[in-house]
Amino acid sequence: MTAPVTVGAADMAGPRRMTRVVDVLAEMFVDLAAGRTRSPARTVVEHGEQKVLLVSPAVWERRRVGSVKITTLTPDNPGRGLPLIHGIVALTDLETGRITALLDGAELTAVRTGAVAALATRFCTAADADDLAVVGAGVQARALIRAVATVRPIRTVRVFSRTRAGAEKLADEVRATTAIRVTVCDSARAAVADAPIICTATSTGDSTPVVAADWVARGAHVNVIGGTHPDAIELDPALLGDAVTVVEDQSAALDGAGEVRAALAAGLLGPDDLHELGRLVGGEVEVGGRSSVLRTVGMAIEDTAAAVALHNGGGDVG
């Protein structure tokens, strides 16, 4: 029996691999919006002190692949010097049932989440947009900078984090590996002011927005990764009422996107105002210079598509 290929973090690095993930996700989202693939709800098992075990399956029939991701979230781990998230993704061949690859689940999650934001950025911003604001300084913030920089010529990044030391560390890492100029800001408002592209990736569990609507410049695009539970809010829901609001999947957003749920409850928008990312990619939705918001919740089918991109494109470099 042929052993599965192991794909680690180093095998997911580099702009060409990230670009491939973005491109394969675009193909998948068009299928998802058209009902040609599906992403079942994940199974969540809570245990101990806020510890979580998640199992996320999905199949992409047209590509004849499926995947299962097992993820653990252990809040005490950072204090132990360990990652908050551990996980593994098994990629399968639907024709034979063979497991073809095993991928580092935590890194794949970061890569595919960044790539989803990059995909929306590709369709919602001007081709020459070069200024990025990031609120948050964790693993996902790093992935967002890498991903957005593959689809836009990012020259400057402004970072804010509640922990200044974390923001400084992120800034030093970006400066050391790219030619991007990075500024650490003293407030979220200072970071996002006049930025054409904004990404929020915090661990907030609060319903008080981290970014207010009137801080966001007219015509800007905001990628909202989301807080720690379905009612957590990073971006003021008021902005969704004035912006083109994009989600991965309407049902998933209604279940798990705090900003969407709050905006609906306040009558700021209706379900028909939630535009699925696949329809944006397919040309059915136009931003037309308006502000735009992508609110992600994360879906198992994204892991499947990213795993396909990285497994099939494993020979790419840099």
C-alpha positions as CSV (number, residue, x, y, z in Angstrom):
1,M,0.0,0.0,0.0
2,T,1.3,3.4,-0.9
3,A,1.9,5.6,2.1
4,P,0.2,9.1,2.2
5,V,2.4,12.0,1.4
6,T,3.2,14.2,4.4
7,V,2.8,17.9,3.8
8,G,4.3,20.1,6.6
9,A,4.4,23.8,7.2
10,A,7.6,24.2,5.1
11,D,5.8,22.6,2.1
12,M,3.0,25.3,2.3
13,A,5.3,28.3,2.3
14,G,6.1,30.7,-0.6
15,P,4.0,33.0,-2.8
16,R,3.6,30.6,-5.6
17,R,2.0,28.0,-3.4
18,M,-0.2,30.7,-1.8
19,T,-1.3,31.9,-5.3
20,R,-2.2,28.3,-6.2
21,V,-4.3,27.9,-3.1
22,V,-6.1,31.2,-3.9
23,D,-6.8,30.0,-7.5
24,V,-8.1,26.6,-6.5
25,L,-10.3,28.1,-3.8
26,A,-11.8,30.4,-6.5
27,E,-12.7,27.3,-8.5
28,M,-14.2,25.6,-5.4
29,F,-16.3,28.6,-4.3
30,V,-17.9,28.8,-7.7
31,D,-18.9,25.1,-7.3
32,L,-20.1,25.8,-3.8
33,A,-22.3,28.7,-4.8
34,A,-23.7,26.6,-7.7
35,G,-24.6,23.7,-5.4
36,R,-22.0,21.4,-7.0
37,T,-20.2,20.6,-3.8
38,R,-21.1,20.7,-0.1
39,S,-19.5,21.3,3.3
40,P,-21.2,19.6,6.2
41,A,-21.3,21.2,9.6
42,R,-18.3,20.3,11.8
43,T,-18.6,18.3,15.0
44,V,-17.6,20.2,18.1
45,V,-16.8,18.4,21.4
46,E,-16.0,20.7,24.3
47,H,-14.1,19.2,27.3
48,G,-12.2,20.4,30.3
49,E,-11.6,24.1,30.8
50,Q,-12.7,25.6,27.4
51,K,-10.8,22.9,25.5
52,V,-12.3,21.9,22.2
53,L,-12.0,19.0,19.7
54,L,-13.3,19.6,16.2
55,V,-13.9,17.1,13.4
56,S,-14.6,18.7,9.9
57,P,-15.3,16.5,6.9
58,A,-16.0,17.6,3.3
59,V,-16.1,16.3,-0.3
60,W,-15.4,18.0,-3.6
61,E,-17.1,15.6,-6.0
62,R,-15.9,17.2,-9.3
63,R,-12.3,17.0,-8.1
64,R,-13.0,13.4,-6.7
65,V,-11.4,14.3,-3.4
66,G,-12.5,14.5,0.2
67,S,-10.9,15.5,3.5
68,V,-11.3,15.2,7.2
69,K,-9.7,17.6,9.6
70,I,-9.2,16.9,13.3
71,T,-8.4,20.1,15.3
72,T,-7.8,20.7,19.0
73,L,-8.0,24.1,20.7
74,T,-6.2,24.3,24.0
75,P,-6.4,27.8,25.6
76,D,-3.6,27.0,28.2
77,N,-1.1,26.1,25.5
78,P,0.4,29.5,24.9
79,G,1.4,29.6,28.6
80,R,3.1,26.3,28.1
81,G,5.0,27.6,25.1
82,L,2.8,25.5,22.8
83,P,0.5,26.5,19.9
84,L,-3.1,27.2,20.7
85,I,-4.2,25.0,17.7
86,H,-3.0,21.5,16.7
87,G,-4.5,19.5,13.9
88,I,-4.1,17.3,10.9
89,V,-6.0,17.0,7.6
90,A,-6.3,13.7,5.7
91,L,-6.9,14.1,2.0
92,T,-8.6,11.2,0.3
93,D,-9.2,9.9,-3.2
94,L,-13.0,9.4,-3.6
95,E,-12.6,6.8,-6.3
96,T,-10.4,4.4,-4.4
97,G,-10.9,5.6,-0.8
98,R,-7.1,5.9,-0.4
99,I,-5.7,8.5,1.9
100,T,-3.3,10.4,-0.4
101,A,-1.9,13.0,1.9
102,L,-1.6,14.1,5.6
103,L,-1.2,17.8,6.1
104,D,-0.4,19.9,9.1
105,G,-3.8,21.1,10.2
106,A,-2.9,24.3,12.0
107,E,-0.7,25.6,9.2
108,L,-3.3,24.6,6.5
109,T,-6.0,26.5,8.5
110,A,-3.8,29.6,8.5
111,V,-3.0,29.3,4.8
112,R,-6.5,28.7,3.6
113,T,-8.0,31.4,5.8
114,G,-5.5,33.9,4.5
115,A,-6.1,32.7,0.9
116,V,-9.9,33.2,1.3
117,A,-9.3,36.8,2.3
118,A,-6.9,37.2,-0.6
119,L,-9.4,35.9,-3.0
120,A,-12.0,38.5,-1.9
121,T,-9.3,41.2,-2.0
122,R,-8.5,40.3,-5.6
123,F,-12.1,41.0,-6.6
124,C,-13.0,43.9,-4.2
125,T,-10.0,46.2,-4.5
126,A,-8.1,48.2,-7.1
127,A,-5.2,46.3,-8.7
128,D,-2.7,48.9,-7.4
129,A,-3.9,49.0,-3.8
130,D,-0.7,48.8,-1.8
131,D,-1.5,49.8,1.8
132,L,-2.7,47.1,4.2
133,A,-4.0,47.5,7.8
134,V,-4.0,44.5,10.1
135,V,-5.7,44.4,13.5
136,G,-4.2,41.4,15.4
137,A,-0.7,40.0,15.5
138,G,-1.1,36.2,15.8
139,V,-0.6,33.3,13.5
140,Q,-3.5,34.4,11.3
141,A,-2.4,38.0,11.0
142,R,0.9,36.7,9.6
143,A,-0.9,34.5,7.1
144,L,-3.1,37.4,6.0
145,I,-0.2,39.6,5.2
146,R,1.5,36.8,3.2
147,A,-1.7,36.0,1.3
148,V,-2.9,39.6,0.5
149,A,0.6,40.4,-0.7
150,T,0.3,37.7,-3.4
151,V,-2.7,39.4,-5.0
152,R,-1.8,43.1,-4.4
153,P,1.5,45.0,-4.5
154,I,1.6,45.6,-0.8
155,R,4.3,48.2,0.1
156,T,3.1,49.3,3.6
157,V,1.4,47.5,6.5
158,R,0.0,49.1,9.6
159,V,-0.4,46.8,12.6
160,F,-2.3,47.1,15.8
161,S,-2.6,44.6,18.6
162,R,-3.8,44.8,22.1
163,T,-0.3,43.5,23.1
164,R,2.3,46.0,21.7
165,A,5.0,43.4,22.1
166,G,3.2,41.0,19.8
167,A,2.7,43.7,17.2
168,E,6.4,44.6,17.3
169,K,7.4,41.0,16.9
170,L,5.1,40.7,13.8
171,A,6.5,43.9,12.4
172,D,10.1,42.7,12.9
173,E,9.3,39.4,11.1
174,V,7.7,41.1,8.1
175,R,10.6,43.5,7.8
176,A,13.1,40.7,8.0
177,T,11.5,38.6,5.2
178,T,10.1,41.2,2.8
179,A,10.6,44.8,1.5
180,I,7.3,45.9,3.1
181,R,7.5,48.9,5.4
182,V,5.7,48.1,8.6
183,T,4.3,50.6,11.2
184,V,3.1,49.6,14.6
185,C,0.1,51.8,15.6
186,D,-1.1,52.7,19.1
187,S,-4.8,52.1,18.3
188,A,-7.0,50.2,15.8
189,R,-8.3,53.5,14.6
190,A,-4.9,54.8,13.6
191,A,-4.1,51.5,11.9
192,V,-7.2,51.4,9.7
193,A,-7.4,55.1,8.9
194,D,-7.5,55.6,5.1
195,A,-6.3,52.0,4.4
196,P,-7.8,50.6,1.2
197,I,-7.4,47.0,2.6
198,I,-8.1,46.1,6.2
199,C,-7.9,42.7,7.9
200,T,-9.1,41.9,11.4
201,A,-7.9,38.7,13.1
202,T,-8.3,39.0,16.8
203,S,-9.2,36.6,19.6
204,T,-12.0,38.8,20.8
205,G,-15.0,37.2,22.5
206,D,-16.8,40.5,23.0
207,S,-19.8,42.0,21.2
208,T,-18.2,45.5,21.3
209,P,-16.6,46.2,17.9
210,V,-12.8,46.3,17.6
211,V,-13.1,48.5,14.5
212,A,-15.8,51.2,14.3
213,A,-17.7,51.8,11.0
214,D,-16.7,55.4,10.7
215,W,-13.0,54.6,11.0
216,V,-13.1,52.7,7.6
217,A,-12.5,54.9,4.5
218,R,-15.2,55.0,1.9
219,G,-14.5,52.3,-0.8
220,A,-12.2,50.3,1.5
221,H,-12.3,46.5,1.6
222,V,-12.4,44.7,5.0
223,N,-11.6,41.0,5.6
224,V,-13.1,40.0,8.9
225,I,-11.8,36.7,10.2
226,G,-14.0,36.7,13.3
227,G,-13.7,36.3,17.1
228,T,-13.9,33.3,19.3
229,H,-17.6,32.5,19.2
230,P,-20.6,33.1,16.9
231,D,-21.7,36.3,18.6
232,A,-18.2,37.9,18.9
233,I,-17.8,41.1,16.8
234,E,-14.6,42.5,15.3
235,L,-16.2,45.0,12.9
236,D,-19.1,47.4,13.6
237,P,-22.1,45.7,12.0
238,A,-23.3,49.2,10.9
239,L,-20.8,49.0,8.1
240,L,-22.4,46.0,6.6
241,G,-25.6,48.0,6.0
242,D,-23.6,50.4,3.7
243,A,-21.2,47.9,2.1
244,V,-21.2,45.0,-0.3
245,T,-21.3,42.1,2.2
246,V,-19.6,38.9,1.1
247,V,-19.8,35.6,2.9
248,E,-18.5,32.1,2.0
249,D,-21.9,30.6,2.3
250,Q,-25.2,32.2,3.5
251,S,-26.2,29.4,5.8
252,A,-22.8,29.2,7.4
253,A,-22.7,33.0,7.9
254,L,-26.2,33.0,9.5
255,D,-25.0,30.4,12.0
256,G,-21.6,31.6,12.9
257,A,-20.8,35.2,11.8
258,G,-21.4,37.7,14.7
259,E,-21.4,40.8,12.6
260,V,-23.9,39.3,10.2
261,R,-26.2,38.1,12.9
262,A,-26.1,41.5,14.6
263,A,-26.7,43.4,11.4
264,L,-29.7,41.2,10.6
265,A,-31.1,41.6,14.1
266,A,-30.8,45.4,13.8
267,G,-32.5,45.5,10.4
268,L,-29.4,46.8,8.7
269,L,-29.5,44.2,6.0
270,G,-31.5,41.1,5.0
271,P,-30.5,37.6,4.0
272,D,-30.6,38.6,0.3
273,D,-27.9,41.2,1.0
274,L,-25.4,38.4,1.8
275,H,-23.5,37.8,-1.4
276,E,-21.7,34.4,-1.6
277,L,-18.0,34.6,-2.5
278,G,-18.5,32.1,-5.4
279,R,-20.9,34.5,-7.0
280,L,-18.5,37.4,-6.7
281,V,-15.8,35.2,-8.3
282,G,-18.2,34.2,-11.0
283,G,-19.0,37.8,-11.9
284,E,-22.6,37.9,-10.6
285,V,-21.7,40.5,-7.9
286,E,-20.1,43.9,-8.5
287,V,-18.6,46.1,-5.9
288,G,-18.4,49.2,-8.1
289,G,-16.3,51.4,-5.9
290,R,-18.5,50.8,-2.8
291,S,-17.0,49.6,0.5
292,S,-17.0,45.9,0.8
293,V,-16.7,43.4,3.7
294,L,-15.8,39.7,3.6
295,R,-16.9,38.0,6.8
296,T,-15.5,34.4,7.0
297,V,-16.5,31.6,9.4
298,G,-14.2,28.9,8.0
299,M,-15.6,25.8,6.2
300,A,-14.3,22.3,5.8
301,I,-14.5,22.4,2.0
302,E,-11.8,25.2,2.2
303,D,-9.4,22.7,3.8
304,T,-10.2,20.2,1.0
305,A,-9.5,22.7,-1.7
306,A,-6.3,24.1,-0.1
307,A,-5.1,20.5,0.5
308,V,-5.7,19.7,-3.2
309,A,-3.7,22.8,-4.2
310,L,-0.8,22.1,-1.9
311,H,-0.7,18.3,-2.6
312,N,-0.9,18.6,-6.4
313,G,1.4,21.6,-6.4
314,G,3.9,20.3,-3.9
315,G,6.8,20.6,-6.3
316,D,6.4,24.4,-6.5
317,V,9.1,26.5,-4.9
318,G,9.3,29.9,-3.3
